């Protein structure tokens, strides 16, 4: 098909729905023009750019790598820690042997990843409690999430506003006093998560609100290339932390919770089980923190002109 004929076909397509999304990093607006046929999207056109790093490219070209990388990382800090670490590890992977992140820094990064995982799961459960008008579930999940957010803030908060995640390691260490406070908070969250799981699984009314809701078969989940807790609620066992470990995941033991109910009940159970597994991971990390430095400096002009890909398991 030549270019002119493809333009004619696009002009003949009547798009009946438009969605606008703002990129918070670049303030660009991307518009999705959709053609809806029943409950499916039959055609689509995207206008605008959603490339986070397009605006950075000018700065990266006109500055030294040191300054350019810091510009990028300052903007990435708007994202959750999972994506910050994915971004940083992509550069570190590109450097290869030129930069070896210390084991202590890897452990501390993994601690933040698992705390954030628990936070996201509790957020999901609190929203669920609000949606099904179950105030006890909502209030309990909210109170537990406050404990986690407080712990994340204790670990990452810096008086000089320096980013906690940086190229070559992390900016702040964890001491014995903070470790003990964190372990105490985790024990409380573990006990309450077990109670929540028992309450949901044994309450026939509550269980009935979740079973067969949002049904998604294993085959459908595979076709949609779903990952994470949603996929594991449909019997898919994939977990990048296990299959392609990064940070300090290869040093810890944990189970990958999987359910085959293929519905909302299964997803809730996966998330509650993952909270318990995350606490198990965190206790291993905290009890075996290596005595090493937090950062390794590297020469920025050593970064090769090449490509690298980093997989990460987000909650």
N, C-alpha and C positions, 0 to 999 in steps of 0.2 A: 504494500500500500504506500503511495507517495504521500508527501507532506501535505499537499493541498487537499487531497481526499480525506485525510485524517482530520483536518481542521473542519471540513464540511460536516463530518459525522459528529464532531464535538458540538458544533453549533446547533445541530438538529436535536441534541439531547437536552431536554428541559429539566433542569435541576430544581427540585421543589423544596429543598431544605438547605439552609446555610447556617453553619456553626462557626463562630469566631473564637479563637483562643489566643490569649496574650502570652508571649514568652517573657517571664518575669526578669530574665537576665538581660535580654537585648531590647525589651519593650516593643519588639516586632509583633504584628498581628498576623496570624495565619488563618485563612478562611477555608473551610471545608464545604464545598458545594456537593450535595448529595441528591441522588435520584432514588426515591424509595418505591419499592415494589412489594406490597404486602408488608411483611415484617423483615424484609431483606433490603440491603443496599445494592442496587443493580448497577450504579455508575457513580463515579466520584471525580472531583477535580480539586486540586489544592492550589491556592494562591498565597503568595507570601513565603517568607523563609522562617524556619524554626531551628536554624543551625546556631547553637549557642556560641560557637567559637568563630563564627564569621566576623563578628565585630572585633574579636581579639587579634585576628590575623595581622592587622596593620600594626598593632602594638608589638606583637611577637616578632615581626620583621624589622621594626625600627629600634628595638631595644636588645640588650644583651639577654641571653637565655635566662640568667638569674632573675632579671626584672620581669621578663615576659612570663616566666613560669609563676612567679608570685602574683602577677596580675590575674592569671587564669585561676589560680587557687583561691584568691580572694573572692572571685565571683562564684566558684564552685561551692563555697561554704554556705551558700543559700540553700543547697541541697541537703538531704539527709546524709548521715555519716556513711551509709552503705554506698552511695554514689560518689561521695568524696574519696573514699578509699579505693573504689573501682578506678576512678580517674588517676589518682596518684600511683596506684600499682601498675597501671598501663604504661606510664612513663618509666617506672622502675624496671619493668620487664623489658622495655626497649633498651635500657642501659646495660642489661645483662650483668657481666662480672664487674663492670665499672662501679656498681653500687650494690652493696650487700646490707640490707636492712637487718638490724640486730634482732635477735630472738626476743629480747624484752619488748622492743617496739612492736613486734608482730603479736605478742601476747596481749599487749595493751590495746592494740587495734581490734583484736578479736573480742576482747572484753566489751569494748564499745559497740561492736557489731551485735553481740548477743543481748546486751542491754536494750539496744534500739529494737531488736527483734521482739523482745518481750513487750516493750512499749507499744509497738504497732499491733500486736495481738490483743493486748488489753484495750486499746482504742477500738478495735473491731468489736470486741465483746461488749463494751460500754454502749456503742452505737446500736448494737443488736438489742440490748436490754431496753434502750429508749424506744426502738422501733416496735417491739412487741409489748410495750407498756409493762415492763417488769422492773420496777424501781430498785429492787434489791440487787439485781444483776448489774444494773447501770451504776449504782452508787459504789458497789464493791469494786468493780473494775476501774472506776475513776480513782478511787482512793489508792488502789494498788499501783496504778500508773503514775500517780504523784510521787510515790516512793522511788520508782524507776527513774523518772525525770530528774528528781533531786539527786540521785546517785550519778546520773550522766553529767549533770551540771557540776557536781563536786569534783569529778575527774577531769573535765575538759575546761572548766572556767579558768581564765588566765587574767591576771591584773593588767597585763600589757596588751590585751586584746589580740594576741597572736593566735593564729589558727591552730587547733589541736592536732589535726592531721596535716603533716607536711611531707615534702619529698625527702625520703631517707629515714623517716621515723615518725615520732610524735613530739610535741613540745613540752609535755608535762608528765611527771612521774606520779606514782601512787605510793603512799606510805602505809605503815602498819595500822595506824589509827583509822584511816579511810578504808582500808581493806576490811577491818573488823566491822565497821558500820555497814559496809556493803554486804558482807556475809549475813549480818543480822537482818537486813532488809530482804535479802533473797530467801531466807528461811521463812519469813512471814508470808512472802508472795507464794512460795511453794505450798505451804499449808492451805492458804486460801484458794489457790488454784485447784488443788485436789478436792476441796470442798465444793467449789463451783462445778467441777466436772461431775461429782456424785449427784449434786442437786439437779443438774440438767439431764443427766442420763436416767435418773430414777423418778423424776417428776413426769408423769404420763401426759399432763396437760402441756407442760413446757416442751417436752420432747415431741409431742404431736404438732406443735407449731413449726417445728424445724424439719421434720422428716418429709421427704418427697417434695420439698420446696426447693426451687432452683435446681431441678434434676439435670445432671450432666453426666452422660455415660463416659466410660473410659475411652471408647473409640472417638467420641466427639471431642473430648479433652485433647487427645492426641492430634486430631485433625486441626484443631485450633492452636496447636503448639503451646498449650498452657503449661505453666510451671508453678512452683511454689505450693503453698497450702491448698489452693484451689485444685490443682492437679492431683495432689496427694489425697484429697478427699474423694477422688474418683479412681483410686487404686494405682496411680502412677508413682513409682518409687524414686524417681530422679531427685537428687539433691546435690548441687554442685559442691557443697562443702565436703561431701563424701567422695563424689566421682572425680572431681578436679580440685583438690584442696588448695587453699591459699591462706595467707596470714599464718595463724598457728593451728589451723584445723587438723593438720596431719598429726598433731601431738596429742589430741584428745579423743576420747571414746564417747560415742553417743548413738542413740537409736534414731531412725527416721520414721516418725509416726505416719502411718498410711491407713486410710479407711476405704472401704469399697461401697459405701452407701450412696455415693454419687449425688449427695444433696447438701443442704445447708447444715444439717445435723452433723454430717461427716466433717465439714469444714470447721465447725466450732470445736469438735473433738480433736481434730488435728492441731488447731491453734492452742488449745489448752494443754495437750500433750507436749507440744513444742516449747511452751513456757517451762514446763518441768524439765525437759531435756536441756534447754538453754541454761537453767540454773545448775544442772549437773556439769555442763561444760564450763560455766563460770567458776564453779568451785575448784575444778581441776586446774584452770588457768591461774587462779589466785593463790593456790597452794604450791604452784611450781614455777613462779615467776623467776626467770633467769636473772642473774646479777650482771647486767651488761649496760652499755650506754644506750641513750634514747635515740640518738641521731648519728648518721654518717654523712659527712659532707662529700660533695662530688664536684668535679670540674664541669661546668655547664656546656662547654664546647665539645665535650665528649659524646653528647647525644647524637646518635647516628640518624641519617635521613632514611628512615625505614618505617615499617608498620608493626603494630602489636595489638593484640586483642586480649581483653581480660574478662573472664566470666565471673559472676558473683551471684550468690543466692540471696535475694531480697525477700523480706517478709510480706 
